[in-house]
Amino acid sequence: MPSADELTAELGRIKKRKRVFYLIRSTLSVLIVAAAIAVLVSMLWLPVLKTFGHSMTPTLEDGDLVLSVKTPHLEQGDLAAFYSNNKILIKRVIAGPGDWVVIDKDGAVFINGEKLDEPYVSEAAYGNANIEFPYQVPDSSWFVMGDHRATSIDSRNTAVGPVYEEQIVGKIIFRLWPMGKVN
């Protein structure tokens, strides 16, 4: 028969084991809930995207990770992520609904008759355009172009065309890797 001290020691070990098990179970529960919330937030409001290709050079490079915020409200100059042909593309908003777009053969862009100031473009180019200019942007859509105009397939081409509200994934707000603000 065990002594009272041995029983007290055994009872202490059992209580300690229960506390450790409770602590582990509580910690795992909190981590699972936090992970689920993080997945929901990233899927519903703040998608993280990885860039592929060079159509947004020099603003974004191949392999950059960017953070976007879900919003259908875009303005000229914003970077927008959108669905096109079962892919997510990232391009710069050039013109909004109802705007008239003209691109001359040298690649200069005119919106409603005014030349667009584009400090983010290192080399203007007409690119792979197969639409007719002047072009009026349809209602509830945006005209988008990549910053690397010579190689970008964008709204200048019927393969992408104008971007409608239902195609919008979000507005790019921050580059996560490498760290830095998006211009």
N, C-alpha and C positions, 0 to 999 in steps of 0.2 A: 504494500500500500504506500503511495507517494505521500510525502510530508506536505504540510501546509505551504512551506516556502517553495517547494517544487511545483505545487499546483498554482500558486500565485505567479511564478515565473512562466509556466506554460500558458496561463491565461493572458499574461502580458504579451507573449509572443503571438498568440492568436489574434489579440486586438491589434497589434502592430501590423500583422499580415493583412488584416481586414482594412486598416487605414491605408496601407500601401496600395492594395487592390482598388480601393475606392478612389484614391488619388489618381492612379493610372486610368481607371475608367472615366473619371471626370475630365481629365486632361484630353483623352482621346475623343470624348464627346464634344468638347469645346473645339478641338482642332477640326473635326469633321464638319461641325456647323460653320466654323469660320471658312473652311474650304468651299463649302456649298454656297455660302454668301458671296465669296470672291468669284466663283464661277458664274453665278447669276449676275453679279454686277458687271463682270467683263463681257458677258454675252448680251446683256440687255441694254447697258448704258455706256460702258467704257471699253469697247473692243480694242484689243492689242493686235496689231497687224505687222507682218514682216514684209518688207518690200522685195520685189524681184525685178530685175531688169534695170535699164538705164534711162528710161523715159523721163524721169524727174531729176536727172543730174543737172546742176550741181546741188540742188536743194536736198534731195534724198539720194543715197547711194544704194546699190544692190546689197541686200542683207540688213538694212536698218530696221530696227523695231520702233514702231510709232504707236502712240496712244490716240484714240479717236473718241469723240463724244457723239452719242446718237442725237442727231438733230436734223430736221428737214430744212432748216433755215440757213441758207448759205449766202455769202456775199462775194462780190468780185475780189479775187486775190486769195480766197480761202483754198486750202487743200482739201479735197473731198475724196472719200473712199466710196466706191459704188460697185454694184454688181453689173457685169457685162459678160455675156456668153459663159455663164457658170464660173466666172473668175471675179475676184475683187481687184479693181484697178484703183490707183491713186493718181489724180490729176488736179490741176489748178482751175478754179472757176474763173472764166474769162467774161462771161456775160450771163445775164439772168433772163427770166421770162419776158418776151416781147422785144428784147434788144435786137438791134441790127448789127451784124458782124460782117466786116470786110477784111480780108487778108490779101495784101498785094503780093506780087511775085517775089519781092525781096523778103517777105515774111513779116512786114509791119502789120500790126493788128489795129483796126479801127472799130470802136464801139459807138454806135449812133453818131457816126461822122467824126468823132474825136479819136486821135491817136492814143493808144494805150501805153502808159509808161510801165515798162517791164524790167526793173532792175534785176530780177531773178533769172532772166534769160541771158546766157552768155553769148549765144549766136542765134540770130533770127533766121528762120528758114520757112519756106512755104510748106515743106513736108509732104506727106502722103495724103493730100486733099483730093477728094473726088466729089465734093458737093459744090453747088453753084453759089457764088457770092454775088451780090449781098445776100446774106442768110438771116432770116428772122427766127429767133429762138422761140419754139412753141411754148404755150402756157404750161405752167407747172413743171418746167424743165430748165436745165442749165447747159451752157456751152462750155466744155472743159478742154484744156490742152495741157500736154506735158511740158515741162520746162526745157527739155532737150528736144527742140522742135524738129530737128532733122530726122529723128528716129521714132518719135512718139506717134502711135496710132490713137487718135482721140476723136473729138467731135467733128474734126475736119473730114473724117472718113465715115462712110455709111456703116462700116463694120462696128463702130461704137455709137456714133450719132449723138443726139442730145441726151442728157441724163435726166430721167424723170424722178419725181419725189419717191416713188416706191422702190427705186433702185438704190437709193442713198443708204449707205452703211453708217456714215458719220463724217464729221469734220475732224481733220487731223489737228491736234492741239499741241502735241509734244513728241519729241524724239526721245525714246527711252534708251536706245543704244545705237550708236554712241550718244552719250548724254548731250542734250542741247535743245534749244528752242528751234522750232521750224519757222522759216521765213515765209 
